C-alpha cells in the first residue's frame, strides 16, 4: 500500500509540474494575409502592380523551424502598351495580358528566436494559359506581434523558358 501511495504521489507531482509549463508557440497555425506585388525584369514591361490574398498553414516541428503549405490568388493588371512602342521580341503581344495565378507553395520557415525568419518556398502556379507553371520564392519576415506576420518575398513563375518575377509584401493575421 505504501508503494502504491508513493507511486501515485510521484505521478501527481510529475503531472502538476508539467501542467505548469506553458508552450511559447503553437505547433500549428493558420495565417490569412493580403499581398501587394511589384513586377520586375521582363515581366515589368507588361505589368506593374499586383495584389492578392493568401492562406498559409504552418507546423512547428522544432524550436526554430516550421514546414508550411500555402495558397491564394495573385493578380497583375496589364499596362497600356501603344502599338508603336518597341516590344522586346521575347515577350510579344500575345504575352501582354492580365496575369492571374493560384499558387500552391510548400516551404520551410527558419526563424531566429521566434521574431525574424527566412522562408524558402517552391511549388506550382495554376493559371489559365499555360495551365501549370513551376514557381519558387525566397522570403524574409518578422512576427510584428503574436498575431501579425509581415514579410517580403521575391517570387518567380516559370514555364517553357518564360519567367515572370516579382517582389511581394504580405501582411497576415495569425490564428
N, C-alpha and C positions, 0 to 999 in steps of 0.2 A: 504494500500500500504506500509506503514511503517513496519507493521508486516511481510509482505512478504519479503521486503528487509532485515529486521533484521534476519529472518529465513534463507534466502539464505546466508547472510554473516556468520552466525554461522555455517552453513553446509560447506561453503568453508574453513573456518578456521579449522574445525574439519578434513576435508579431507586433507588439506595441512599438518596438524600436524601428521596424521597417515602416510602420504606419506613419511615423513622424517625418520621414523623408518625403519631400515633395519634388517631383521631377521639374527641371528648369524649362524643358521644352517638350511639346507633344511629339509622339512618334509619328503621327500622321497629321497632315494639314492640307487644307484646300484654299486656293487663292483665286480671286476673281479680280481682273485688272483691266485697265484701259491703256491702249498703246497708241503712241504717236510716232510715225516714221518719217525719215527723210531719205530719198533715193540718192544713191551715189553711183559713180562710174558711168558706164553707158546707159544704165537704167535711168539716170538723171536726165538724159536727153529728152525722153518722152514723158517722164513722171517726176513729180517733185515731192509732195506731201502725201502721206498715207495715215490712215487711222484704223483702229480696230479694237476688238475685245479679246480677252484671253482667260482661260481657265487652266489652272495648274494644280496637280496633286503632288505631294511630297511624302516620302517615307524616310525618316531619320534612322539610319542603320548604325551609325557611330556618333561619337560626340560632336564631330565637326563635318560629317558627310551625310548627304541625303541623295536618294535617287528621285528623279522627277519624271512626270509624264504631263504633257500639256497640249492643248489645242485652242482653237479660237477662230477668228476671222480677221484678216488684214486686207485693206483695200487701198489702192493707189489710183487716183483720178489721173487721166492723161492731160498733158499740157496741150495748148494750141500750137500747132506747127504749121506755118504757112507753106503752101506748095512750092514757093520759090526758095525756101530755106534749103541750104545744103544738108543732106542727111548722110550720116555715117552708113556706108553700104551694108555693114554687118547688121544694122538694125532694120532698115527697110520700112516702108509704110505699113506693111501688114503687121508689124510688131508694135505699132503705136496704137495701143488700145487700153482700155481700162484694165487694171491688173488686180484681181481679187484672188485670194487663196485661203484655204483652210489647212493650216499646218498641223501635223502630228509629230511632236518632238519628244525625244527621250533624252535625258541628261543626268548630270550629277552636279550637285551643289557642294562646294568645298568652302567652308567658312572659317573665319578667324574669331573664335570665342563668341559665335552667335551674332556678330554685328555686320561685318563686311564679308562678301563672298565672291567667288568666281564660279561661273555656271556654263560649262560647255554643253552643247546640245547637238543632236543630229536626228534626222527623220525624213518625213515625206511632206510634200505640199500638194494638196489636191486642188486642181484648177480646171477650168473648162477646156482649154486647149493649150498644150497637151495635158492630158488628164492628171498624170502623176509626175512630180519632179522631186529630185533629191534636194534637201535643204540642210544647212548646218548653221550654227550660231555660236558666238562666244560672248558671254555677258558678264558684267560686274554689277554688284549691287550692294545694298545695305538694308538692314531692318531698321527703319526710322523709329518704329515703336513695336511692341509685341504684335500689333495688328496691322502694321503698314509696311509694305515691301516696295522699295524704289530701286529700279535697275535701268541700265543702259546696255544694249547689245548691238553687235554687228551681225547681220544675217545675210546669207546668200542662198538663192534658189537657182538650181542649175538643171538644165535639160538640153541635151543634144548640143553641147558646146556654148549655149547662150546662158549667161549668168546675170541675174538681177540681184544687185546688192543694195543694202540699206542699213542705216542706223535706226534704232527704235528705243524710245524711252517708255518705261512702263511704271505705273503706279497701281498697286494691288492691295486689296483688303484680304487679310488672312483670317480664316475661320478656324 
